[in-house]
Amino acid sequence: MKLSTAIALFTVASTQAWAPVTNGPFRKSTALNAASLWYSTSTGNTETIAGYIAEASGLDANDIGDATDSEITGSDALIVGAPTWHTGSDEQRSGTSWDDWLYDTLPKLDLDGKKVAVFGCGDQQSYSDYYCDAAGELYDKFVEKGCKLYGFTSTDGYSHQDSKAERDGKFIGLMCDEDNQYDMSEDRAKAWIAQLKEEGFF
């Protein structure tokens, strides 16, 4: 064997020996992999908002009724949203899977220190005194579990009379009205996700 050929073969073999081994496509891990998005819906409005949030954040929207305990506890951050159906109720205000989950499942989970952001849907015109009350219930129950809440927003631009989703003059998260302000929901969702990123939620 000629010396030049031997050197060439040695070079190729050395290069291959040090080449990284891959098993299929490589997907870069991001902070968003540690977050998950959960909702439940009565009429489809909350699902619509969850879709806007999913598009803005890159997350998948999931029904809380299908959640496993490990999916919730395994997420570093949770975005959760509900409609308000049982207006005026002290508890189980959403009329969805959240009503059982908050009182039967959540108390059993260790979520101390977990990041949580809440969104809600309501009707400011027909139910002005109960606007997004169920979102306030989500807030209260997750706070009771030691979670840290993110994403408070201004009440400017809304026309409701009262809401259990308000704390100290602000909404406890993103509030949307698909009945009367449906044309504002997508932009509100985009702005909220941008805010959460700035707050270090993701």
Contact map, one row per residue, 1 for C-alpha under 8 A:
1110110000000000000000000000000000000000000000000000000000000000000000000000000000000000000000000000000000000000000000000000000000000000000000000000000000000000000000000000000000000000000000000000000000
1111110000000000000000000000000000000000000000000000000000000000000000000000000000000000000000000000000000000000000000000000000000000000000000000000000000000000000000000000000000000000000000000000000000
1111111000000000000000000000000000000000000000000000000000000000000000000000000000000000000000000000000000000000000000000000000000000000000000000000000000000000000000000000000000000000000000000000000000
0111111100000000000000000000000000000000000000000000000000000000000000000000000000000000000000000000000000000000000000000000000000000000000000000000000000000000000000000000000000000000000000000000000000
1111111110000000000000000000000000000000000000000000000000000000000000000000000000000000000000000000000000000000000000000000000000000000000000000000000000000000000000000000000000000000000000000000000000
1111111111000000000000000000000000000000000000000000000000000000000000000000000000000000000000000000000000000000000000000000000000000000000000000000000000000000000000000000000000000000000000000000000000
0011111111100000000000000000000000000000000000000000000000000000000000000000000000000000000000000000000000000000000000000000000000000000000000000000000000000000000000000000000000000000000000000000000000
0001111111110000000000000000000000000000000000000000000000000000000000000000000000000000000000000000000000000000000000000000000000000000000000000000000000000000000000000000000000000000000000000000000000
0000111111111000000000000000000000000000000000000000000000000000000000000000000000000000000000000000000000000000000000000000000000000000000000000000000000000000000000000000000000000000000000000000000000
0000011111111100000000000000000000000000000000000000000000000000000000000000000000000000000000000000000000000000000000000000000000000000000000000000000000000000000000000000000000000000000000000000000000
0000001111111110000000000000000000000000000000000000000000000000000000000000000000000000000000000000000000000000000000000000000000000000000000000000000000000000000000000000000000000000000000000000000000
0000000111111111000000000000000000000000000000000000000000000000000000000000000000000000000000000000000000000000000000000000000000000000000000000000000000000000000000000000000000000000000000000000000000
0000000011111111100000000000000000000000000000000000000000000000000000000000000000000000000000000000000000000000000000000000000000000000000000000000000000000000000000000000000000000000000000000000000000
0000000001111111110000000000000000000000000000000000000000000000000000000000000000000000000000000000000000000000000000000000000000000000000000000000000000000000000000000000000000000000000000000000000000
0000000000111111111000000000000000000000000000000000000000000000000000000000000000000000000000000000000000000000000000000000000000000000000000000000000000000000000000000000000000000000000000000000000000
0000000000011111111000000000000000000000000000000000000000000000000000000000000000000000000000000000000000000000000000000000000000000000000000000000000000000000000000000000000000000000000000000000000000
0000000000001111111000000000000000000000000000000000000000000000000000000000000000000000000000000000000000000000000000000000000000000000000000000000000000000000000000000000000000000000000000000000000000
0000000000000111111100000000000000000000000000000000000000000000000000000000000000000000000000000000000000000000000000000000000000000000000000000000000000000000000000000000000000000000000000000000000000
0000000000000011111110000000000000000000000000000000000000000000000000000000000000000000000000000000000000000000000000000000000000000000000000000000000000000000000000000000000000000000000000000000000000
0000000000000000011111000000000000000000000000000000000000000000000000000000000000000000000000000000000000000000000000000000000000000000000000000000000000000000000000000000000000000000000000000000000000
0000000000000000001111100000000000000000000000000000000000000000000000000000000000000000000000000000000000000000000000000000000000000000000000000000000000000000000000000000000000000000000000000000000000
0000000000000000000111111100000000000000000000000000000000000000000000000000000000000000000000000000000000000000000000000000000000000000000000000000000000000000000000000000000000000000000000000000000000
0000000000000000000011111100000000000000000000000000000000000000000000000000000000000000000000000000000000000000000000000000000000000000000000000000000000000000000000000000000000000000000000000000000000
0000000000000000000001111100000000000000000000000000000000000000000000000000000000000000000000000000000000000000000000000000000000000000000000000000000000000000000000000000000000000000000000000000000000
0000000000000000000001111110000000000000000000000000000000000000000000000000000000000000000000000000000000000000000000000000000000000000000000000000000000000000000000000000000000000000000000000000000000
0000000000000000000001111111000000000000000000000000000000000000000000000000000000000000000000000000000000000000000000000000000000000000000000000000000000000000000000000000000000000000000000000000000000
0000000000000000000000001111100000000000000000000000000000000000000000000000000000000000000000000000000000000000000000000000000000000000000000000000000000000000000000000000000000000000000000000000000000
0000000000000000000000000111110000000000000000000000000000000000000000000000000000000000000000000000000000000000000000000000000000000000000000000000000000000000000000000000000000000000000000000000000000
0000000000000000000000000011111010000000000000000000000000000000000000000000000000000000000000000000000000000000000000000000000000000000000000000000000000000000000000000000000000000000000000000000000000
0000000000000000000000000001111111000000000000000000000000000000000000000000000000000000000000000000000000000000000000000000000000000000000000000000000000000000000000000000000000000000000000000000000000
0000000000000000000000000000111111100000000000000000000000000000000000000000000000000000000000000000000000000000000000000000000000000000000000000000000000000000000000000000000000000000000000000000000001
0000000000000000000000000000011111100000000000000000000011100000000000000000000000000000000000000000000000000000000000000000000000000000000000000000000000000000000000000000000000000000000000000000000001
0000000000000000000000000000111111110000000000000000000000100000000000000000000000000000000000000000000000000000000000000000000000000000000000000000000000000000000000000000000000000000000000000000000000
0000000000000000000000000000011111110000000000000000000000000000000000000011100000000000000000000000000000000000000000000000000000000000000000000000000000000000000000000000000000000000000000000000000001
0000000000000000000000000000001111111000000000000000000000100000000000000011111000000000000000000000000000000000000000000000000000000000000000000000000000000000000000000000000000000000000000000000000001
0000000000000000000000000000000011111100000000000000000000111000000000010010111000000000000000000000000000000000000000000000000000000000000000000000000000000000000000000000000000000000000000000000000000
0000000000000000000000000000000000111110000000000100010000111100000000000000011100000000000000000000000000000000000000000000000000000000000000000000000000000000000000000000000000000000000000000000000000
0000000000000000000000000000000000011111000000000100000000001111000000000000011110000000000000000000000000000000000000000000000000000000000000000000000000000000000000000000000000000000000000000000000000
0000000000000000000000000000000000001111100001100100000000001111000000000000000111000000000000000000000000000000000000000000000000000000000000000000000000000000000000000000000000000000000000000000000000
0000000000000000000000000000000000000111110001100000000000000011100000000000000011100000000000011100000000000000000000000000000000000000000000000000000000000000000000000000000000000000000000000000000000
0000000000000000000000000000000000000011111111100000000000000000000000000000000001100000000000010000000000000000000000000000000000000000000000000000000000000000000000000000000000000000000000000000000000
0000000000000000000000000000000000000001111111000000000000000000000000000000000000101000000000110000000000000000000000000000000000000000000000000000000000000000000000000000000000000000000000000000000000
0000000000000000000000000000000000000000111111000000000000000000000000000000000000000000000000000000000000000000000000000000000000000000000000000000000000000000000000000000000000000000000000000000000000
0000000000000000000000000000000000000000111111110000000000000000000000000000000000000000000000000000000000000000000000000000000000000000000000000000000000000000000000000000000000000000000000000000000000
0000000000000000000000000000000000000000111111111000000000000000000000000000000000100000000000000000000000000000000000001000000000000000000000000000000000000000000000000000000001000000000000000000000000
0000000000000000000000000000000000000011111111111100000000000000000000000000000011100000000000000000000000000000000000011000000000000000000000000000000000000000000000000000000000000000000000000000000000
0000000000000000000000000000000000000011100111111110000000000000000000000000000000000000000000000000000000000000000000000000000000000000000000000000000000000000000000000000000000000000000000000000000000
0000000000000000000000000000000000000000000111111111000000000000000000000000000000000000000000000000000000000000000000000000000000000000000000000000000000000000000000000000000000000000000000000000000000
0000000000000000000000000000000000000000000011111111100000000000000000000000000000000000000000000000000000000000000000000000000000000000000000000000000000000000000000000000000100000000110010000000000000
0000000000000000000000000000000000001110000001111111110000001000000000000000000010000000000000000000000000000000000000000000000000000000000000000000000000000000000000000000000000000000000000000000000000
0000000000000000000000000000000000000000000000111111111000001000000000000000000000000000000000000000000000000000000000000000000000000000000000000000000000000000000000000000000000000000000000000000000000
0000000000000000000000000000000000000000000000011111111100000000000000000000000000000000000000000000000000000000000000000000000000000000000000000000000000000000000000000000000000000000110011000000000000
0000000000000000000000000000000000000000000000001111111110100000000000000000000000000000000000000000000000000000000000000000000000000000000000000000000000000000000000000000000000000000000011001000000000
0000000000000000000000000000000000001000000000000111111111111000000000000000000000000000000000000000000000000000000000000000000000000000000000000000000000000000000000000000000000000000000000000000000000
0000000000000000000000000000000000000000000000000011111111100000000000000000000000000000000000000000000000000000000000000000000000000000000000000000000000000000000000000000000000000000000000000000000000
0000000000000000000000000000000000000000000000000001111111000000000000000000000000000000000000000000000000000000000000000000000000000000000000000000000000000000000000000000000000000000000011001000000000
0000000000000000000000000000000100000000000000000000111111100000000000000000000000000000000000000000000000000000000000000000000000000000000000000000000000000000000000000000000000000000000000001000000000
0000000000000000000000000000000100000000000000000000011111110000000000000000000000000000000000000000000000000000000000000000000000000000000000000000000000000000000000000000000000000000000000000000000000
0000000000000000000000000000000110111000000000000000111011111000000000000000000000000000000000000000000000000000000000000000000000000000000000000000000000000000000000000000000000000000000000000000000000
0000000000000000000000000000000000011000000000000000010001111100000000000000000000000000000000000000000000000000000000000000000000000000000000000000000000000000000000000000000000000000000000000000000000
0000000000000000000000000000000000011110000000000110010000111110000000000000000000000000000000000000000000000000000000000000000000000000000000000000000000000000000000000000000000000000000000000000000000
0000000000000000000000000000000000001110000000000000000000011111011000000000000000000000000000000000000000000000000000000000000000000000000000000000000000000000000000000000000000000000000000000000000000
0000000000000000000000000000000000000111000000000000000000001111111000000000000000000000000000000000000000000000000000000000000000000000000000000000000000000000000000000000000000000000000000000000000000
0000000000000000000000000000000000000111000000000000000000000111111000000000000000000000000000001100100000000000000000000000000000000000000000000000000000000000000000000000000000000000000000000000000000
0000000000000000000000000000000000000001000000000000000000000011111000000000000000000000000000001100100000000000000000000000000000000000000000000000000000000000000000000000000000000000000000000000000000
0000000000000000000000000000000000000000000000000000000000000111111100000000000000000000000000000000000000000000000000000000000000000000000000000000000000000000000000000000000000000000000000000000000000
0000000000000000000000000000000000000000000000000000000000000111111110110000000000000000000000000000000000000000000000000000000000000000000000000000000000000000000000000000000000000000000000000000000000
0000000000000000000000000000000000000000000000000000000000000000011111110000000000000000000000000000000000000000000000000000000000000000000000000000000000000000000000000000000000000000000000000000000000
0000000000000000000000000000000000000000000000000000000000000000001111111000000000000000000000000000000000001000000000000000000000000000000000000000000000000000000000000000000000000000000000000000000000
0000000000000000000000000000000000000000000000000000000000000000000111111100000000000000000000000000000000000000000000000000000000000000000000000000000000000000000000000000000000000000000000000000000000
0000000000000000000000000000000000000000000000000000000000000000001111111110000000000000000000000000000000000000000000000000000000000000000000000000000000000000000000000000000000000000000000000000000000
0000000000000000000000000000000000010000000000000000000000000000001111111110010000000000000000000000000000000000000000000000000000000000000000000000000000000000000000000000000000000000000000000000000000
0000000000000000000000000000000000000000000000000000000000000000000011111111000000000000000000000000000000001110000000000000000000000000000000000000000000000000000000000000000000000000000000000000000000
0000000000000000000000000000000000000000000000000000000000000000000001111111000000000000000000000000000000000000000000000000000000000000000000000000000000000000000000000000000000000000000000000000000000
0000000000000000000000000000000001110000000000000000000000000000000000111111110000000000000000000000000000000000000000000000000000000000000000000000000000000000000000000000000000000000000000000000000000
0000000000000000000000000000000001100000000000000000000000000000000000001111110000000000000000000000000000000000011000000000000000000000000000000000000000000000000000000000000000000000000000000000000000
0000000000000000000000000000000001110000000000000000000000000000000000000011111000000000000000000000000000000000011100000000000000000000000000000000000000000000000000000000000000000000000000000000000011
0000000000000000000000000000000000111100000000000000000000000000000000010011111100000000000000000000000000000000011110000000000000000000000000000000000000000000000000000000000000000000000000000000000000
0000000000000000000000000000000000111100000000000000000000000000000000000000111110000000000000000000000000000000000111100000000000000000000000000000000000000000000000000000000000000000000000000000000000
0000000000000000000000000000000000001110000000000000000000000000000000000000011111000000000000000000000000000000000111100000000000000000010000000000000000000000000000000000000000000000000000000000000000
0000000000000000000000000000000000000111000001000100000000000000000000000000001111100000000000000000000000000000000001111000000000000010010000000000000000000000000000000000000000000000000000000000000000
0000000000000000000000000000000000000011100001000000000000000000000000000000000111110000000001010100000000000000000000111000000000000110010000000000000000000000000000000000000000000000000000000000000000
0000000000000000000000000000000000000001110011000000000000000000000000000000000011111000000001100000000000000000000000011100000000010110000000000000000000000000000000000000000000000000000000000000000000
0000000000000000000000000000000000000000000000000000000000000000000000000000000001111110000011100000000000000000000000011100000001111110000000000000000000000000000000000000000000000000000000000000000000
0000000000000000000000000000000000000000010000000000000000000000000000000000000000111110000011100000000000000000000000000000000000000100000000000000000000000000000000000000000000000000000000000000000000
0000000000000000000000000000000000000000000000000000000000000000000000000000000000011111100111100000000000000000000000000000000000000000000000000000000000000000000000000000000000000000000000000000000000
0000000000000000000000000000000000000000000000000000000000000000000000000000000000011111100010000000000000000000000000000000001001001000000000000000000000000000000000000000000000000000000000000000000000
0000000000000000000000000000000000000000000000000000000000000000000000000000000000000111110010000000000000000000000000000000000001000000000000000000000000000000000000000000000000000000000000000000000000
0000000000000000000000000000000000000000000000000000000000000000000000000000000000000111111110000000000000000000000000000000000000000000000000000000000000000000000000000000000000000000000000000000000000
0000000000000000000000000000000000000000000000000000000000000000000000000000000000000001111110000000000000000000000000000000000000000000000000000000000000000000000000000000000000000000000000000000000000
0000000000000000000000000000000000000000000000000000000000000000000000000000000000000000111110000010000000000000000000000000000000000000100000000000000000000000000000000000000000000000000000000000000000
0000000000000000000000000000000000000000000000000000000000000000000000000000000000000100111111100111000000000000000000000000000000000100100000000000000000000000000000000000000000000000000000000000000000
0000000000000000000000000000000000000000000000000000000000000000000000000000000000011111111111100010000000000000000000000000000000001100100000000000000000000000000000000000000000000000000000000000000000
0000000000000000000000000000000000000000000000000000000000000000000000000000000001111100000111110110000000000000000000000000000000000100000000000000000000000000000000000000000000000000000000000000000000
0000000000000000000000000000000000000000010000000000000000000000000000000000000000111100000111111110000000000000000000000000000000000000000000000000000000000000000000000000000000000000000000000000000000
0000000000000000000000000000000000000001110000000000000000000000000000000000000001000000000001111110000000000000000000000000000000000000000000000000000000000000000000000000000000000000000000000000000000
0000000000000000000000000000000000000001000000000000000000000001100000000000000000000000000000111111100000000000000000000000000000000000000000000000000000000000000000000000000000000000000000000000000000
0000000000000000000000000000000000000001000000000000000000000001100000000000000001000000000101111111110000000000000000000000000000000000000000000000000000000000000000000000000000000000000000000000000000
0000000000000000000000000000000000000000000000000000000000000000000000000000000000000000001111111111111000000000000000000000000000000000000000000000000000000000000000000000000000000000000000000000000000
0000000000000000000000000000000000000000000000000000000000000000000000000000000000000000000100001111111110000000000000000000000000000000000000000000000000000000000000000000000000000000000000000000000000
0000000000000000000000000000000000000000000000000000000000000001100000000000000000000000000000001111111111000000000000000000000000000000000000000000000000000000000000000000000000000000000000000000000000
0000000000000000000000000000000000000000000000000000000000000000000000000000000000000000000000000111111111100000000000000000000000000000010010000000000000000000000000000000000000000000000000000000000000
0000000000000000000000000000000000000000000000000000000000000000000000000000000000000000000000000011111111100000000000000000000000000000000000000000000000000000000000000000000000000000000000000000000000
0000000000000000000000000000000000000000000000000000000000000000000000000000000000000000000000000001111111110000000000000000000000000000000000000000000000000000000000000000000000000000000000000000000000
0000000000000000000000000000000000000000000000000000000000000000000000000000000000000000000000000001111111111000000000000000000000000000000000000000000000000000000000000000000000000000000000000000000000
0000000000000000000000000000000000000000000000000000000000000000000000000000000000000000000000000000111111111000000000000000000000000000000000000000000000000000000000000000000000000000000000000000000000
0000000000000000000000000000000000000000000000000000000000000000000000000000000000000000000000000000011111111000000000000000000000000000000000001000000000000000000000000000000000000000000000000000000000
0000000000000000000000000000000000000000000000000000000000000000000000000000000000000000000000000000000111111100000000000000000000000000000000000000000000000000000000000000000000000000000000000000000000
0000000000000000000000000000000000000000000000000000000000000000000010001000000000000000000000000000000011111110000000000000000000000000000000000000000000000000000000000000000000000000000000000000000000
0000000000000000000000000000000000000000000000000000000000000000000000001000000000000000000000000000000000011111000000000000000000000000000000001000000000000000000000000000000000000000000000000000000000
0000000000000000000000000000000000000000000000000000000000000000000000001000000000000000000000000000000000001111110000000000000000000000000000001110000000000000000000000000000000000000000000000000000000
0000000000000000000000000000000000000000000000000000000000000000000000000000000000000000000000000000000000000111110000000000000000000000000000001110000000000000000000000000000000000000000000000000000000
0000000000000000000000000000000000000000000000000000000000000000000000000000000000000000000000000000000000000011111000000000000000000000000000000111000000000000000000000000000000000000000000000000000000
0000000000000000000000000000000000000000000000000000000000000000000000000001110000000000000000000000000000000011111100000000000000000000000000000111000000000000000000000000000000000000000000000000000000
0000000000000000000000000000000000000000000000000000000000000000000000000001110000000000000000000000000000000000111110000000000000000000000000000011110000000000000000000000000000000000000000000000000010
0000000000000000000000000000000000000000000000000000000000000000000000000000111100000000000000000000000000000000011111000000000000000000000001000011110000000000000000000000000000000000000000000000000000
0000000000000000000000000000000000000000000000000000000000000000000000000000011100000000000000000000000000000000001111100000000000000000000000000000111000000000000000000000100000000000000000000000000000
0000000000000000000000000000000000000000000000000000000000000000000000000000001110000000000000000000000000000000000111110000000000000010011000000000111000000000000000000001110000000000000000000000000000
0000000000000000000000000000000000000000000000000000000000000000000000000000001111000000000000000000000000000000000011111000000000000010000000000000000000000000000000000000111100000000000000000000000000
0000000000000000000000000000000000000000000001000000000000000000000000000000000011110000000000000000000000000000000001111100000000010110000000000000000000000000000000000000111100000000000000000000000000
0000000000000000000000000000000000000000000011000000000000000000000000000000000011110000000000000000000000000000000000111110000000110010000000000000000000000000000000000000001111000000000000000000000000
0000000000000000000000000000000000000000000000000000000000000000000000000000000000110000000000000000000000000000000000011111001000110000000000000000000000000000000000000000001111100000000000000000000000
0000000000000000000000000000000000000000000000000000000000000000000000000000000000000000000000000000000000000000000000001111111100110000000000000000000000000000000000000000000011110000000000000000000000
0000000000000000000000000000000000000000000000000000000000000000000000000000000000000000000000000000000000000000000000000111111110100000000000000000000000000111100000000000000010010000000000000000000000
0000000000000000000000000000000000000000000000000000000000000000000000000000000000000000000000000000000000000000000000000011111100000000000000000000000000000011000000000000000000010000000000000000000000
0000000000000000000000000000000000000000000000000000000000000000000000000000000000000000000000000000000000000000000000000011111100000000000000000000000000000000000000000000000000000000000000000000000000
0000000000000000000000000000000000000000000000000000000000000000000000000000000000000010000000000000000000000000000000000111111111100000000000000000000000000001000000000000000000000000000000000000000000
0000000000000000000000000000000000000000000000000000000000000000000000000000000000000000000000000000000000000000000000000011111111100000000000000000000000000011110000000000000000000000000000000000000000
0000000000000000000000000000000000000000000000000000000000000000000000000000000000000000000000000000000000000000000000000001001111100000000000000000000000000001111000000000000000000000000000000000000000
0000000000000000000000000000000000000000000000000000000000000000000000000000000000010011000000000000000000000000000000000000001111111000000000000000000000000000111100000000000000000000000000000000000000
0000000000000000000000000000000000000000000000000000000000000000000000000000000000010000000000000000000000000000000000001111001111111000000000000000000000000001111110000000000000000000000000000000000000
0000000000000000000000000000000000000000000000000000000000000000000000000000000000110000000000000000000000000000000000011110000001111111000000000000000000000000001110000000001000000000000000000000000000
0000000000000000000000000000000000000000000000000000000000000000000000000000000000010010000010000000000000000000000000000000000001111111100000000000000000000000001110000000000000000000000000000000000000
0000000000000000000000000000000000000000000000000000000000000000000000000000000001111000000111000000000000000000000000010000000000011111110000000000000000000000000110000000000000000000000000000000000000
0000000000000000000000000000000000000000000000000000000000000000000000000000000011110000000000000000000000000000000001111000000000011111111000000000000000000000000110000001000000000000000000000000000000
0000000000000000000000000000000000000000000000000000000000000000000000000000000000000000000000000000000000000000000000000000000000011111111100000000000000000000001111000001000000000000000000000000000000
0000000000000000000000000000000000000000000000000000000000000000000000000000000000000000001110000000000000000000000000000000000000001111111110000000000000000000000110000000000000000000000000000000000000
0000000000000000000000000000000000000000000000000000000000000000000000000000000111000000000000000000010000000000000001000000000000000111111111000000000000000000000000000000000000000000000000000000000000
0000000000000000000000000000000000000000000000000000000000000000000000000000000000000000000000000000000000000000000001000000000000000011111111100000100000000000000010000001000000000000000000000000000000
0000000000000000000000000000000000000000000000000000000000000000000000000000000000000000000000000000000000000000000000000000000000000001111111110000000000000000000000000000000000000000000000000000000000
0000000000000000000000000000000000000000000000000000000000000000000000000000000000000000000000000000010000000000000000000000000000000000111111111000000000000000000000000000000000000000000000000000000000
0000000000000000000000000000000000000000000000000000000000000000000000000000000000000000000000000000000000000000000100000000000000000000011111111110000000000000000000000000000000000000000000000000000000
0000000000000000000000000000000000000000000000000000000000000000000000000000000000000000000000000000000000000000000000000000000000000000001111111111100000000000000000000000000000000000000000000000000000
0000000000000000000000000000000000000000000000000000000000000000000000000000000000000000000000000000000000000000000000000000000000000000000111111110000000000000000000000000000000000000000000000000000000
0000000000000000000000000000000000000000000000000000000000000000000000000000000000000000000000000000000000100111000000000000000000000000000011111110000000000000000000000000000000000000000000000000000000
0000000000000000000000000000000000000000000000000000000000000000000000000000000000000000000000000000000000000011110000000000000000000000000001111111000000000000000000000000000000000000000000000000000000
0000000000000000000000000000000000000000000000000000000000000000000000000000000000000000000000000000000000000011111100000000000000000000000001111111100000000000000000000000000000000000000000000000000000
0000000000000000000000000000000000000000000000000000000000000000000000000000000000000000000000000000000000000000111100000000000000000000000000100111110000000000000000000000000000000000000000000000000000
0000000000000000000000000000000000000000000000000000000000000000000000000000000000000000000000000000000000000000001111000000000000000000001000100011111000000000000000000000000000000000000000000000000000
0000000000000000000000000000000000000000000000000000000000000000000000000000000000000000000000000000000000000000001111000000000000000000000000000001111100000000000000000001100000000000000000000001001010
0000000000000000000000000000000000000000000000000000000000000000000000000000000000000000000000000000000000000000000011000000000000000000000000000000111110000000000000000001110000000000000000010011001000
0000000000000000000000000000000000000000000000000000000000000000000000000000000000000000000000000000000000000000000000000000000000000000000000000000011111000000000000000111110000000000000000000000000000
0000000000000000000000000000000000000000000000000000000000000000000000000000000000000000000000000000000000000000000000000000000000000000000000000000001111100000000000000111110000000000000000000000000000
0000000000000000000000000000000000000000000000000000000000000000000000000000000000000000000000000000000000000000000000000000000000000000000000000000000111110000000000001110000000000000000000000000000000
0000000000000000000000000000000000000000000000000000000000000000000000000000000000000000000000000000000000000000000000000000000000000000000000000000000011111100000000001110000000000000000000000000000000
0000000000000000000000000000000000000000000000000000000000000000000000000000000000000000000000000000000000000000000000000000000000000000000000000000000001111100000000000000000000000000000000000000000000
0000000000000000000000000000000000000000000000000000000000000000000000000000000000000000000000000000000000000000000000000000000000000000000000000000000000111110000000000000000000000000000000000000000000
0000000000000000000000000000000000000000000000000000000000000000000000000000000000000000000000000000000000000000000000000001000000000000000000000000000000111111000000000000000000000000000000000000000000
0000000000000000000000000000000000000000000000000000000000000000000000000000000000000000000000000000000000000000000000000001100100000000000000000000000000001111100000000000000000000000000000000000000000
0000000000000000000000000000000000000000000000000000000000000000000000000000000000000000000000000000000000000000000000000001101110100000000000000000000000000111111000000000000000000000000000000000000000
0000000000000000000000000000000000000000000000000000000000000000000000000000000000000000000000000000000000000000000000000001000111100000000000000000000000000011111000000000000000000000000000000000000000
0000000000000000000000000000000000000000000000000000000000000000000000000000000000000000000000000000000000000000000000000000000111100000000000000000000000000001111100000000000000000000000000000000000000
0000000000000000000000000000000000000000000000000000000000000000000000000000000000000000000000000000000000000000000000000000000011111001000000000000000000000001111111000000000000000000000000000000000000
0000000000000000000000000000000000000000000000000000000000000000000000000000000000000000000000000000000000000000000000000000000001111111100000000000000000000000011111100000000000000000000000000000000000
0000000000000000000000000000000000000000000000000000000000000000000000000000000000000000000000000000000000000000000000000000000000111111101000000000000000000000001111100011100000000000000000000000000000
0000000000000000000000000000000000000000000000000000000000000000000000000000000000000000000000000000000000000000000000000000000000000001000000000000000000000000001111111111000000000000000000000000000000
0000000000000000000000000000000000000000000000000000000000000000000000000000000000000000000000000000000000000000000000000000000000000000000000000000000000000000000111111111000000000000000000000000000000
0000000000000000000000000000000000000000000000000000000000000000000000000000000000000000000000000000000000000000000000000000000000000000000000000000000000000000000001111100000000000000000000000000000000
0000000000000000000000000000000000000000000000000000000000000000000000000000000000000000000000000000000000000000000000000000000000000000000000000000000001100000000001111110000000000000000000000000000000
0000000000000000000000000000000000000000000000000000000000000000000000000000000000000000000000000000000000000000000000000000000000000000000000000000000111100000000001111111000000000000000000000000000000
0000000000000000000000000000000000000000000000000000000000000000000000000000000000000000000000000000000000000000000000000000000000000000000000000000000111100000000011101111111000000000000000000000000000
0000000000000000000000000000000000000000000000000000000000000000000000000000000000000000000000000000000000000000000001000000000000000011001000000000011110000000000011100111110000000000000000000000000000
0000000000000000000000000000000000000000000000000000000000000000000000000000000000000000000000000000000000000000000011110000000000000000000000000000011110000000000010000011111000000000000000000000000000
0000000000000000000000000000000000000000000000000000000000000000000000000000000000000000000000000000000000000000000001110000000000000000000000000000001110000000000000000011111100000000000110010000000000
0000000000000000000000000000000000000000000000000000000000000000000000000000000000000000000000000000000000000000000000111100000000010000000000000000000000000000000000000010111110000000000000000000000000
0000000000000000000000000000000000000000000000001000000000000000000000000000000000000000000000000000000000000000000000111100000000000000000000000000000000000000000000000000011111001100100100000000000000
0000000000000000000000000000000000000000000000000000000000000000000000000000000000000000000000000000000000000000000000001111000000000000000000000000000000000000000000000000001111111100100000000000000000
0000000000000000000000000000000000000000000010000000000000000000000000000000000000000000000000000000000000000000000000001110000000000000000000000000000000000000000000000000000111111110100000000000000000
0000000000000000000000000000000000000000000000000000000000000000000000000000000000000000000000000000000000000000000000000110000000000000000000000000000000000000000000000000000011111100000000000000000000
0000000000000000000000000000000000000000000000000000000000000000000000000000000000000000000000000000000000000000000000000011100000000000000000000000000000000000000000000000000011111100000000000000000000
0000000000000000000000000000000000000000000000000000000000000000000000000000000000000000000000000000000000000000000000000000000000000000000000000000000000000000000000000000000111111111100000000000000000
0000000000000000000000000000000000000000000000000000000000000000000000000000000000000000000000000000000000000000000000000000000000000000000000000000000000000000000000000000000111111111100000000000000000
0000000000000000000000000000000000000000000000000000000000000000000000000000000000000000000000000000000000000000000000000000000000000000000000000000000000000000000000000000000001001111110000000000000000
0000000000000000000000000000000000000000000000000000000000000000000000000000000000000000000000000000000000000000000000000000000000000000000000000000000000000000000000000000000000001111111100000000000000
0000000000000000000000000000000000000000000000001001000000000000000000000000000000000000000000000000000000000000000000000000000000000000000000000000000000000000000000000000000111001111111110000000000000
0000000000000000000000000000000000000000000000001001000000000000000000000000000000000000000000000000000000000000000000000000000000000000000000000000000000000000000000000000000000000011111111000000000000
0000000000000000000000000000000000000000000000000000000000000000000000000000000000000000000000000000000000000000000000000000000000000000000000000000000000000000000000000000000000000001111111100000000000
0000000000000000000000000000000000000000000000000000000000000000000000000000000000000000000000000000000000000000000000000000000000000000000000000000000000000000000000000000010100000001111111110000000000
0000000000000000000000000000000000000000000000001001100100000000000000000000000000000000000000000000000000000000000000000000000000000000000000000000000000000000000000000000010000000000111111111000000000
0000000000000000000000000000000000000000000000000001100100000000000000000000000000000000000000000000000000000000000000000000000000000000000000000000000000000000000000000000000000000000011111111100000000
0000000000000000000000000000000000000000000000000000000000000000000000000000000000000000000000000000000000000000000000000000000000000000000000000000000000000000000000000000000000000000001111111110000000
0000000000000000000000000000000000000000000000000000000000000000000000000000000000000000000000000000000000000000000000000000000000000000000000000000001000000000000000000000010000000000000111111111000000
0000000000000000000000000000000000000000000000000000100110000000000000000000000000000000000000000000000000000000000000000000000000000000000000000000000000000000000000000000000000000000000011111111100000
0000000000000000000000000000000000000000000000000000000000000000000000000000000000000000000000000000000000000000000000000000000000000000000000000000000000000000000000000000000000000000000001111111110000
0000000000000000000000000000000000000000000000000000000000000000000000000000000000000000000000000000000000000000000000000000000000000000000000000000001000000000000000000000000000000000000000111111111000
0000000000000000000000000000000000000000000000000000000000000000000000000000000000000000000000000000000000000000000000000000000000000000000000000000011000000000000000000000000000000000000000011111111111
0000000000000000000000000000000000000000000000000000000000000000000000000000000000000000000000000000000000000000000000000000000000000000000000000000000000000000000000000000000000000000000000001111111111
0000000000000000000000000000000000000000000000000000000000000000000000000000000000000000000000000000000000000000000000000000000000000000000000000000000000000000000000000000000000000000000000000111111110
0000000000000000000000000000000000000000000000000000000000000000000000000000000000000000000000000000000000000000000000000000000000000000000000000000011000000000000000000000000000000000000000000011111110
0000000000000000000000000000000000000000000000000000000000000000000000000000000000000000000000000000000000000000000000000000000000000000000000000000000000000000000000000000000000000000000000000001111111
0000000000000000000000000000000000000000000000000000000000000000000000000000100000000000000000000000000000000000001000000000000000000000000000000000010000000000000000000000000000000000000000000001111111
0000000000000000000000000000001101100000000000000000000000000000000000000000100000000000000000000000000000000000000000000000000000000000000000000000000000000000000000000000000000000000000000000001100111
